Amino acid sequence: MPNSTTNTIGGLPPATGGKPADPAAGRLRRALVALPARRTGANPAGRLLPALRVSNGGLAVLAVTVGAGAGAGAIAFRWLISTFTRILSGHADYSAAGHAANPHVAVLGRFFVVLAPVLAGLVYGPLVARFAPEARGHGVPEVMYAVARRGGRIGPQVAIVKSLASALCIGGGGSVGREGPIVQIGSALGSSLGTWLRVAQARLRILVACGAAGGIAATFNAPMAGVFFAMELILRDFTAQSFGMVALASVTASVIGRAAFGDTPFLHLPAFHVQHLGQYALYALLGLLAGALGVGFTRVLYAVEDLCDTVWRGPDWARPAVGGLALGGLLLVLPEMYGVGYPVLDKGVYGAFTLGFVLVLMVGKMLATSLTIGIGGSGGVFAPSLFIGAMFGSAFGQSAGRLLPALAGPPGAYALIGMGAVFAGAARAPITAVIIIFELTGDYTVILPLMAAISLATGVSALISRDTIYTLKLRRRGIDLDTPAPAALLPGRTLRDVMEPAPTPLPGDITLHEAEERLARARRGVLPVTGPDGQYLGVLTAQAAAEALGDERATGPTADLLVRELIHLPQAMTLESSLHEALDALVTAEPSGLPVLDPTGRHLAGWITHQSLLAAVHKAHASAPTAP
């Protein structure tokens, strides 16, 4: 009598009595037969979705889609900020209104500003604490961590919660920027789309970067800056494919943003020219000092946050409202700190403030932004760093004008250079800093002094600080993005030690009907597919086969449809991948598991599932000696 457990087809038990031995395989076979009968029309998605997941053209379509979503998200986010600002302050931008009263509560006079952050905090505090704690703070570090450590996975609820929380925070006087929130919002959109389509992890990371680039591009009308922000800070690498996709998303978002906001920069900065070669020395000195100031801003930001952590002993949801009293007191003294403060920045660049008041604004912005983040507010630090840089540059220019009137030139030029240099010192993203200031001015003559100052600011920052304003938040949690992720799960073990044998693969050049029987017997509803030379091509799932067979009932025979036309390309692991990496990848994988490839990445070596990982961990724990 033949052994009924002998594996004869696809590495799985054969049929007995006309039915698959495995009940799951039997259900799969019945589904494959019954599904076409339930179809009433064609199902193009059966072929479209695999193409979107695998092909470069599909990735381009997804990049454009994410860019469009980020552009629409930027429009909605700016509308929310404007709406909440008008409701809570009674003005389009209270930073430019001086000590004016809120017409909605005129009886309070200028003292309404003490209550505005409190009211906003009462709404967004519980919202963030309940639905998305990661929406607290400035957002960019969370996206960097998601890309570097979580394969690009960001919860879909983050986009909605971050939009509302940041808009309420800024509208209620929070002295933060809108770039961090829109980066997190766009990235969450890209991650949600990629996760829903189950794209490979490398592609999911690109889609997250596409969302970040689209958000920056639409918000600041700066498509090039959006691209380099995403490449330099989010992906932290430059490849032809990722650059092309991120650029597509950025352009798409910019087109949508310009349709809504017009083709004008978000700041109107003066053009200037280098009038004397000696000015380059002044710009170089400005860059050195601005780099140190950028690091100083970072230190103040986290020092204030630590102070707030020490003082506060209540629930997280109440922290923004109670802390809002302190922020409101600061706004009562210095209303120019209300919200993002672009009108004040404009005036500072054009030299509308005295030297003393410019320094007050610079210090005030550092404290107001730090306090907003420290009490649990939600908003970015990019715009505050530009504000601080502009005030510092203006103060430097005014001082140089008094000491060297024949050499210095207009203070506005130094304010412009200071914006990019302080941001470069804080974020250590010199390419982004150069590009965004260039896009804001559109003047090529700014490039040489700008590059000199930003390069020096970046160098000074690297000399005196290991971390940037973004990475320090992660390092304080014990996360170093510059080192490989720790292999906490059975350190030293690789998939070579724990993987299962791979199912017998399907040849890619056979037809779907030839593969139907073997796929119906597959225990997990998936089989690997290889080419004529044995090279791994991808996998064929029961779902893809069922949808294709459904099309056959509706549109005619598909006997000539080859297996390779339906393959899905999940993230593939290698023999040397750690168990930690495998577990991270399996979180977003099909329940059927993932293929394991040889070191060349070309041939199938095995298969890894949650069950095999759990079995390895259990075996290791069972064999470990117990403590006396």
C-alpha positions as CSV (number, residue, x, y, z in Angstrom):
1,M,0.0,0.0,0.0
2,P,1.5,3.3,-1.0
3,N,2.4,5.8,1.7
4,S,-0.5,8.3,1.7
5,T,1.8,11.0,3.2
6,T,4.2,11.0,0.3
7,N,4.6,14.4,-1.1
8,T,4.0,14.3,-4.8
9,I,2.6,17.6,-5.9
10,G,3.8,21.1,-4.8
11,G,5.6,19.6,-1.7
12,L,2.2,18.9,-0.1
13,P,-0.1,15.8,0.6
14,P,-1.7,14.3,-2.4
15,A,-5.5,13.8,-2.9
16,T,-7.2,10.8,-1.6
17,G,-10.6,9.7,-2.6
18,G,-10.9,12.5,-5.1
19,K,-10.4,15.2,-2.4
20,P,-7.4,16.9,-1.0
21,A,-6.2,15.3,2.2
22,D,-5.8,18.7,3.8
23,P,-9.2,20.3,4.7
24,A,-7.9,23.8,3.9
25,A,-6.8,22.6,0.5
26,G,-10.3,21.2,0.0
27,R,-11.9,24.5,0.8
28,L,-9.5,26.2,-1.5
29,R,-10.4,23.8,-4.4
30,R,-14.1,24.4,-3.8
31,A,-13.5,28.2,-3.8
32,L,-11.6,27.9,-7.1
33,V,-14.5,26.1,-8.6
34,A,-17.3,28.1,-7.1
35,L,-15.9,31.6,-7.5
36,P,-16.2,31.8,-11.3
37,A,-19.9,30.8,-11.0
38,R,-20.5,33.8,-8.7
39,R,-18.9,36.3,-11.1
40,T,-21.3,38.5,-13.1
41,G,-18.7,40.6,-14.9
42,A,-15.1,41.0,-15.7
43,N,-12.6,41.6,-13.0
44,P,-9.7,43.6,-14.3
45,A,-8.3,43.9,-10.8
46,G,-7.2,40.3,-11.0
47,R,-4.5,41.3,-13.4
48,L,-4.1,45.0,-12.4
49,L,-3.2,44.5,-8.8
50,P,-0.2,42.2,-9.4
51,A,1.1,44.7,-12.0
52,L,0.8,47.5,-9.5
53,R,2.7,45.5,-6.9
54,V,5.5,44.2,-9.1
55,S,6.2,46.3,-12.2
56,N,8.1,49.6,-12.3
57,G,5.2,51.1,-14.2
58,G,2.9,50.1,-11.4
59,L,5.2,51.7,-8.8
60,A,5.1,54.9,-10.9
61,V,1.3,54.8,-10.9
62,L,1.3,54.4,-7.1
63,A,3.8,57.2,-6.7
64,V,1.6,59.6,-8.7
65,T,-1.4,58.4,-6.6
66,V,0.4,59.1,-3.4
67,G,1.6,62.5,-4.6
68,A,-2.0,63.4,-5.5
69,G,-3.2,62.3,-2.1
70,A,-0.4,64.3,-0.4
71,G,-1.3,67.3,-2.4
72,A,-5.0,67.0,-1.5
73,G,-4.0,66.4,2.1
74,A,-1.9,69.6,2.1
75,I,-4.8,71.6,0.9
76,A,-7.1,70.1,3.5
77,F,-4.5,70.6,6.2
78,R,-4.0,74.3,5.4
79,W,-7.7,74.8,5.3
80,L,-8.0,73.2,8.8
81,I,-5.3,75.5,10.1
82,S,-6.9,78.6,8.7
83,T,-10.4,77.5,10.0
84,F,-9.2,76.8,13.6
85,T,-7.0,80.0,13.6
86,R,-10.1,82.1,12.7
87,I,-12.2,80.4,15.3
88,L,-9.8,80.5,18.2
89,S,-8.2,83.9,17.5
90,G,-10.7,85.7,15.3
91,H,-7.9,86.6,12.7
92,A,-6.4,85.0,9.6
93,D,-3.0,85.1,11.3
94,Y,-2.9,86.5,14.8
95,S,0.9,86.8,14.8
96,A,0.5,89.9,12.6
97,A,-2.3,91.4,14.7
98,G,-0.3,92.6,17.6
99,H,-2.3,92.6,20.9
100,A,-5.7,92.8,19.2
101,A,-8.7,91.2,20.8
102,N,-10.6,88.2,19.4
103,P,-13.9,89.7,18.0
104,H,-15.7,86.4,18.9
105,V,-15.0,87.1,22.6
106,A,-14.3,90.9,22.6
107,V,-15.0,91.1,26.3
108,L,-11.8,89.3,27.1
109,G,-9.7,91.8,25.2
110,R,-6.2,90.6,24.5
111,F,-6.3,88.1,27.3
112,F,-8.2,85.6,25.2
113,V,-4.8,84.4,24.0
114,V,-4.2,82.8,27.3
115,L,-7.2,80.5,26.8
116,A,-6.8,79.7,23.1
117,P,-4.1,77.1,23.7
118,V,-6.1,75.6,26.5
119,L,-9.2,75.2,24.5
120,A,-7.3,73.6,21.6
121,G,-5.5,71.3,24.0
122,L,-8.7,70.1,25.5
123,V,-9.7,68.8,22.1
124,Y,-6.4,67.4,20.6
125,G,-5.0,66.1,23.8
126,P,-7.5,63.3,24.3
127,L,-7.6,62.8,20.5
128,V,-3.9,62.0,20.3
129,A,-3.8,60.0,23.5
130,R,-6.7,57.8,22.5
131,F,-6.1,57.2,18.8
132,A,-2.5,57.9,17.8
133,P,0.1,58.7,20.4
134,E,2.7,58.9,17.7
135,A,1.0,62.0,16.4
136,R,2.4,64.0,19.3
137,G,5.5,66.1,18.6
138,H,7.0,67.1,15.3
139,G,6.3,63.9,13.3
140,V,9.4,63.6,11.1
141,P,11.3,61.3,13.6
142,E,8.4,58.9,13.6
143,V,8.4,58.7,9.8
144,M,12.2,58.2,9.8
145,Y,11.8,55.3,12.4
146,A,9.0,53.7,10.4
147,V,11.1,53.6,7.3
148,A,14.3,52.5,8.9
149,R,12.9,50.0,11.5
150,R,9.3,49.1,10.6
151,G,9.5,48.6,6.8
152,G,7.5,51.8,6.1
153,R,4.5,50.7,8.1
154,I,2.5,53.7,9.6
155,G,-1.0,53.3,11.0
156,P,-3.7,54.7,8.7
157,Q,-5.3,56.6,11.6
158,V,-2.2,58.8,11.9
159,A,-3.1,60.9,8.9
160,I,-6.5,61.9,10.3
161,V,-5.4,62.4,13.9
162,K,-2.2,64.3,12.9
163,S,-4.2,66.6,10.6
164,L,-6.7,67.5,13.3
165,A,-4.3,67.7,16.2
166,S,-1.7,69.8,14.4
167,A,-4.3,72.1,12.9
168,L,-5.9,72.6,16.4
169,C,-2.5,73.2,18.0
170,I,-1.4,75.8,15.4
171,G,-4.8,77.4,15.3
172,G,-4.8,77.7,19.1
173,G,-1.4,79.5,19.1
174,G,1.1,76.6,19.1
175,S,4.3,78.1,17.8
176,V,5.2,75.2,15.5
177,G,5.3,74.6,11.8
178,R,3.1,72.7,9.4
179,E,5.9,70.7,7.5
180,G,6.3,68.0,10.1
181,P,2.6,67.2,10.2
182,I,2.2,67.2,6.5
183,V,5.2,64.9,6.2
184,Q,3.6,62.5,8.6
185,I,0.2,62.8,6.9
186,G,1.5,62.2,3.4
187,S,3.7,59.4,4.6
188,A,0.8,57.7,6.4
189,L,-1.2,57.9,3.1
190,G,1.6,56.3,1.2
191,S,2.1,53.6,3.8
192,S,-1.7,52.9,3.9
193,L,-1.9,52.5,0.2
194,G,1.1,50.3,0.0
195,T,0.0,48.1,2.9
196,W,-3.4,47.7,1.4
197,L,-1.9,46.5,-1.9
198,R,0.7,44.4,0.0
199,V,3.6,45.7,-1.9
200,A,7.1,44.6,-1.1
201,Q,8.8,46.3,1.9
202,A,11.3,48.1,-0.3
203,R,8.5,49.6,-2.4
204,L,6.5,50.5,0.7
205,R,9.4,52.6,2.0
206,I,9.5,54.4,-1.4
207,L,5.8,55.2,-1.2
208,V,6.3,56.6,2.3
209,A,9.0,58.9,1.0
210,C,6.7,59.8,-1.9
211,G,4.1,61.0,0.6
212,A,6.6,63.0,2.5
213,A,7.9,64.7,-0.6
214,G,4.4,65.4,-1.9
215,G,3.5,67.0,1.4
216,I,6.6,69.3,1.5
217,A,6.2,70.2,-2.2
218,A,2.5,71.1,-2.0
219,T,2.9,73.0,1.3
220,F,5.8,75.2,0.4
221,N,5.4,75.2,-3.4
222,A,8.9,73.7,-3.6
223,P,8.9,70.5,-5.6
224,M,12.7,70.1,-5.6
225,A,12.9,70.7,-1.9
226,G,10.3,68.0,-1.4
227,V,12.3,65.5,-3.3
228,F,15.5,66.1,-1.5
229,F,13.8,66.3,1.9
230,A,12.5,62.8,1.4
231,M,15.7,61.4,0.0
232,E,18.0,63.1,2.5
233,L,16.0,62.7,5.7
234,I,13.4,60.0,5.2
235,L,15.0,57.4,2.8
236,R,18.5,58.5,3.7
237,D,19.9,57.1,0.4
238,F,19.9,58.0,-3.3
239,T,19.0,55.4,-6.0
240,A,17.7,56.0,-9.5
241,Q,14.4,54.2,-8.9
242,S,13.6,55.9,-5.6
243,F,14.6,59.3,-6.9
244,G,12.4,59.0,-9.9
245,M,9.4,57.8,-8.0
246,V,9.8,60.5,-5.3
247,A,10.1,63.1,-8.0
248,L,6.9,62.0,-9.7
249,A,5.0,62.3,-6.4
250,S,6.5,65.7,-5.7
251,V,5.6,67.1,-9.1
252,T,2.1,65.7,-8.9
253,A,1.6,67.2,-5.4
254,S,3.0,70.6,-6.6
255,V,0.6,70.7,-9.5
256,I,-2.3,70.1,-7.2
257,G,-1.0,72.6,-4.6
258,R,-0.5,75.3,-7.2
259,A,-4.0,74.8,-8.6
260,A,-5.3,75.6,-5.1
261,F,-2.8,78.2,-3.8
262,G,-1.4,79.7,-7.0
263,D,2.1,79.5,-8.4
264,T,3.7,81.7,-5.8
265,P,6.2,80.9,-3.0
266,F,4.8,80.8,0.5
267,L,7.3,83.5,1.5
268,H,8.1,86.6,-0.6
269,L,11.8,87.2,0.0
270,P,13.9,90.0,-1.4
271,A,16.4,89.4,-4.2
272,F,20.0,90.4,-3.4
273,H,23.4,90.4,-5.0
274,V,26.9,90.0,-3.5
275,Q,28.2,93.5,-3.8
276,H,31.7,92.9,-2.6
277,L,33.9,89.8,-2.4
278,G,34.6,90.6,1.2
279,Q,31.0,89.8,1.9
280,Y,31.7,86.1,1.4
281,A,33.8,86.2,4.6
282,L,30.8,87.6,6.5
283,Y,28.5,84.9,5.1
284,A,31.1,82.2,6.1
285,L,31.1,83.6,9.6
286,L,27.3,83.7,9.6
287,G,27.3,80.0,8.6
288,L,29.7,79.0,11.5
289,L,27.6,80.8,14.1
290,A,24.3,79.6,12.6
291,G,25.4,76.0,12.8
292,A,26.1,76.4,16.5
293,L,22.7,78.1,16.9
294,G,20.9,75.2,15.2
295,V,22.5,72.8,17.7
296,G,21.5,75.2,20.5
297,F,17.9,75.2,19.3
298,T,17.9,71.4,19.4
299,R,19.3,71.4,23.0
300,V,16.7,74.0,24.2
301,L,13.9,72.0,22.6
302,Y,14.7,68.8,24.4
303,A,15.7,70.5,27.6
304,V,12.2,72.2,27.8
305,E,10.6,68.9,27.0
306,D,12.5,67.2,29.8
307,L,11.4,70.0,32.2
308,C,7.8,69.5,31.2
309,D,8.2,65.7,31.7
310,T,9.6,66.3,35.2
311,V,6.9,68.8,36.2
312,W,3.8,67.0,34.8
313,R,2.4,64.1,36.8
314,G,-1.1,64.0,35.4
315,P,-2.6,62.0,32.4
316,D,-1.2,62.5,29.0
317,W,-4.5,63.6,27.5
318,A,-4.7,66.6,29.9
319,R,-1.1,67.8,29.4
320,P,-1.7,70.0,26.4
321,A,-4.6,71.9,28.0
322,V,-2.8,72.5,31.4
323,G,0.4,73.3,29.7
324,G,-1.5,75.6,27.4
325,L,-1.8,78.1,30.2
326,A,2.0,78.6,30.2
327,L,2.0,78.9,26.4
328,G,-0.8,81.4,26.6
329,G,1.1,83.5,29.1
330,L,4.1,83.7,26.7
331,L,1.7,84.6,23.8
332,L,0.2,87.4,25.9
333,V,3.6,88.9,26.3
334,L,4.8,88.2,22.7
335,P,1.8,87.6,20.4
336,E,4.2,87.4,17.4
337,M,4.8,83.8,18.5
338,Y,1.2,82.8,17.7
339,G,1.1,80.0,15.2
340,V,3.6,79.5,12.4
341,G,4.4,83.3,12.2
342,Y,5.2,83.7,8.5
343,P,4.1,87.4,8.4
344,V,6.6,88.2,11.2
345,L,9.3,86.3,9.4
346,D,8.6,88.3,6.3
347,K,8.9,91.6,8.2
348,G,12.2,90.4,9.8
349,V,13.7,89.6,6.5
350,Y,12.8,93.0,5.1
351,G,14.3,94.7,8.1
352,A,11.2,96.0,9.7
353,F,12.4,95.3,13.3
354,T,15.2,96.9,15.4
355,L,18.2,94.9,16.4
356,G,17.0,94.4,20.0
357,F,13.5,93.2,19.0
358,V,14.9,90.8,16.4
359,L,16.9,89.1,19.1
360,V,13.8,89.0,21.4
361,L,11.9,87.3,18.5
362,M,14.7,84.8,18.0
363,V,14.8,83.8,21.7
364,G,11.0,83.9,22.0
365,K,10.6,81.5,19.1
366,M,13.0,79.0,20.5
367,L,11.1,79.1,23.8
368,A,7.6,79.1,22.3
369,T,8.3,76.2,20.0
370,S,10.0,74.2,22.7
371,L,7.2,74.8,25.1
372,T,4.6,73.9,22.5
373,I,6.3,70.5,21.9
374,G,7.1,70.0,25.6
375,I,3.4,70.3,26.7
376,G,2.4,67.6,24.1
377,G,1.6,69.8,21.1
378,S,1.7,68.6,17.6
379,G,3.6,70.5,14.9
380,G,6.9,70.8,13.0
381,V,10.3,72.3,13.8
382,F,11.2,73.1,10.2
383,A,9.4,76.5,10.0
384,P,10.6,77.6,13.5
385,S,14.2,76.8,12.4
386,L,13.7,79.1,9.4
387,F,12.2,81.8,11.6
388,I,15.1,81.6,14.1
389,G,17.6,81.7,11.3
390,A,15.9,84.7,9.7
391,M,16.0,86.6,13.0
392,F,19.6,85.7,13.7
393,G,20.6,86.5,10.2
394,S,18.9,89.9,10.4
395,A,20.6,90.6,13.7
396,F,23.9,89.6,12.2
397,G,23.4,91.8,9.2
398,Q,22.4,94.8,11.2
399,S,25.4,94.4,13.5
400,A,27.7,94.0,10.5
401,G,26.2,97.1,8.9
402,R,27.0,99.1,12.0
403,L,30.6,97.8,12.3
404,L,31.4,97.6,8.5
405,P,29.0,99.9,6.7
406,A,31.0,100.0,3.5
407,L,31.2,96.2,3.3
408,A,28.2,94.5,4.9
409,G,25.3,95.1,2.5
410,P,21.6,94.8,3.3
411,P,20.5,92.9,6.4
412,G,17.9,91.0,4.5
413,A,20.6,89.1,2.6
414,Y,21.9,87.8,5.9
415,A,18.4,86.9,7.1
416,L,17.9,84.8,3.9
417,I,21.2,83.0,4.4
418,G,20.6,82.5,8.1
419,M,17.3,80.7,7.4
420,G,19.0,78.0,5.5
421,A,22.1,77.8,7.7
422,V,20.2,77.4,11.0
423,F,18.0,74.7,9.5
424,A,21.1,72.9,8.2
425,G,22.7,73.2,11.6
426,A,19.6,71.7,13.3
427,A,18.6,69.0,10.8
428,R,22.0,68.5,9.1
429,A,20.3,68.3,5.7
430,P,22.4,70.7,3.6
431,I,21.0,69.7,0.2
432,T,17.5,70.4,1.3
433,A,18.5,73.6,2.9
434,V,20.2,74.9,-0.2
435,I,17.3,73.8,-2.5
436,I,14.5,75.3,-0.5
437,I,16.0,78.7,-0.1
438,F,16.8,78.7,-3.8
439,E,13.2,77.8,-4.6
440,L,11.9,80.5,-2.3
441,T,13.9,83.2,-4.0
442,G,14.3,81.9,-7.6
443,D,17.5,83.9,-7.7
444,Y,20.6,82.0,-8.8
445,T,22.9,84.7,-7.3
446,V,22.0,83.4,-3.9
447,I,23.6,80.0,-4.6
448,L,27.3,80.7,-3.8
449,P,27.0,82.4,-0.4
450,L,24.2,80.1,0.5
451,M,26.2,76.9,-0.3
452,A,29.2,78.3,1.6
453,A,27.2,79.2,4.7
454,I,25.2,76.0,4.8
455,S,28.2,73.8,4.3
456,L,30.0,75.5,7.2
457,A,26.9,75.3,9.4
458,T,26.5,71.6,8.7
459,G,30.2,71.0,9.5
460,V,30.0,72.9,12.8
461,S,26.8,71.0,13.7
462,A,28.5,67.7,13.1
463,L,31.5,68.7,15.2
464,I,29.7,69.7,18.3
465,S,26.7,67.3,18.2
466,R,26.3,63.7,17.2
467,D,22.6,64.0,16.6
468,T,20.2,66.2,14.7
469,I,17.0,67.8,15.8
470,Y,15.2,64.7,14.4
471,T,17.5,61.8,15.3
472,L,18.0,63.0,18.9
473,K,14.3,62.3,19.6
474,L,14.9,58.7,18.6
475,R,18.2,58.3,20.4
476,R,16.6,59.4,23.6
477,R,14.4,56.3,23.1
478,G,17.4,54.1,22.6
479,I,17.1,54.0,18.8
480,D,20.2,54.7,16.6
481,L,19.3,54.9,12.9
482,D,22.9,54.7,11.9
483,T,23.4,51.2,13.3
484,P,21.6,48.0,12.2
485,A,18.4,47.0,14.0
486,P,19.1,44.9,17.0
487,A,18.4,41.2,16.5
488,A,16.4,40.7,19.8
489,L,14.9,37.5,18.6
490,L,17.4,34.6,19.0
491,P,20.5,36.7,18.2
492,G,23.0,35.0,16.0
493,R,20.4,32.8,14.4
494,T,19.5,33.2,10.7
495,L,16.8,31.9,8.4
496,R,19.2,29.2,7.3
497,D,18.7,27.6,10.7
498,V,14.9,27.8,11.0
499,M,13.4,27.9,7.5
500,E,11.1,25.2,6.1
501,P,11.6,23.4,2.8
502,A,10.1,25.4,0.0
503,P,7.1,24.0,-1.9
504,T,7.9,22.5,-5.3
505,P,7.7,25.6,-7.6
506,L,5.5,26.1,-10.6
507,P,7.2,26.8,-13.9
508,G,6.4,30.3,-15.1
509,D,5.7,29.3,-18.7
510,I,2.8,26.8,-17.9
511,T,-0.8,27.9,-18.3
512,L,-3.1,28.8,-15.4
513,H,-5.2,25.7,-16.1
514,E,-2.1,23.5,-15.9
515,A,-1.3,25.0,-12.6
516,E,-4.8,25.0,-11.2
517,E,-4.7,21.4,-9.8
518,R,-1.4,21.9,-8.1
519,L,-2.4,25.2,-6.6
520,A,-5.6,23.7,-5.3
521,R,-3.5,21.1,-3.4
522,A,-1.2,23.8,-1.9
523,R,-1.6,23.8,1.8
524,R,-1.2,27.6,2.2
525,G,-2.8,28.6,-1.1
526,V,0.5,29.9,-2.6
527,L,3.3,28.4,-4.6
528,P,6.6,29.9,-5.8
529,V,7.2,30.4,-9.5
530,T,10.5,29.9,-11.3
531,G,11.8,30.6,-14.8
532,P,13.3,28.1,-17.3
533,D,16.8,28.4,-15.6
534,G,15.4,27.9,-12.2
535,Q,15.5,31.6,-11.3
536,Y,12.9,32.7,-8.7
537,L,10.3,34.9,-10.3
538,G,7.7,35.4,-7.6
539,V,4.7,33.5,-6.2
540,L,1.2,32.6,-7.5
541,T,-1.6,32.9,-4.9
542,A,-5.0,31.1,-4.9
543,Q,-6.6,34.5,-4.8
544,A,-5.0,35.7,-8.1
545,A,-5.8,32.3,-9.7
546,A,-9.4,32.5,-8.5
547,E,-9.9,36.0,-9.9
548,A,-8.4,35.0,-13.2
549,L,-10.7,32.0,-13.4
550,G,-13.6,34.3,-12.6
551,D,-12.7,36.4,-15.6
552,E,-12.8,33.3,-17.7
553,R,-16.5,32.8,-17.0
554,A,-17.3,36.4,-17.8
555,T,-15.1,37.1,-20.8
556,G,-14.1,33.8,-22.3
557,P,-11.3,31.2,-22.0
558,T,-8.0,32.1,-20.5
559,A,-6.2,29.0,-21.5
560,D,-3.3,31.0,-22.9
561,L,-2.8,32.9,-19.6
562,L,0.6,32.0,-18.3
563,V,1.5,31.6,-14.6
564,R,4.2,34.3,-14.8
565,E,1.5,36.9,-15.8
566,L,-0.2,36.5,-12.5
567,I,2.8,36.4,-10.1
568,H,3.0,38.5,-7.0
569,L,6.4,39.6,-5.7
570,P,6.3,39.6,-1.9
571,Q,9.3,40.7,0.1
572,A,11.9,37.9,-0.1
573,M,14.3,37.1,2.7
574,T,17.7,35.5,2.2
575,L,19.5,32.7,4.0
576,E,21.5,35.2,6.1
577,S,18.5,37.3,7.1
578,S,18.1,37.5,10.9
579,L,15.0,36.3,12.6
580,H,14.3,39.8,13.7
581,E,14.2,40.9,10.1
582,A,12.0,38.0,9.1
583,L,9.5,38.7,11.9
584,D,9.3,42.4,10.9
585,A,8.6,41.4,7.3
586,L,6.0,38.7,8.2
587,V,3.9,41.3,9.9
588,T,2.7,42.7,6.6
589,A,3.0,39.5,4.6
590,E,0.3,37.0,3.6
591,P,-0.4,34.4,6.3
592,S,1.2,31.9,3.9
593,G,4.7,33.2,4.7
594,L,7.6,34.4,2.6
595,P,10.2,32.9,0.3
596,V,13.8,32.5,1.4
597,L,16.4,33.0,-1.4
598,D,20.0,32.0,-1.7
599,P,22.7,34.7,-1.2
600,T,22.5,35.7,-4.8
601,G,18.8,36.5,-4.5
602,R,18.1,34.5,-7.7
603,H,17.2,31.0,-6.5
604,L,14.7,29.7,-4.0
605,A,16.2,28.1,-0.9
606,G,13.3,27.7,1.5
607,W,10.2,29.1,3.1
608,I,9.6,31.0,6.3
609,T,6.3,31.4,8.2
610,H,5.1,32.6,11.6
611,Q,4.8,29.0,12.7
612,S,8.4,28.1,11.8
613,L,9.7,31.2,13.7
614,L,7.6,30.3,16.7
615,A,8.8,26.7,16.7
616,A,12.4,27.9,16.6
617,V,11.8,30.2,19.6
618,H,10.0,27.5,21.5
619,K,12.7,25.0,20.9
620,A,15.4,27.5,22.0
621,H,13.5,28.3,25.2
622,A,12.8,24.6,25.9
623,S,16.5,23.7,25.6
624,A,17.8,26.7,27.6
625,P,18.9,25.8,31.1
626,T,16.6,27.1,33.9
627,A,17.9,29.4,36.5
628,P,18.6,27.8,39.9
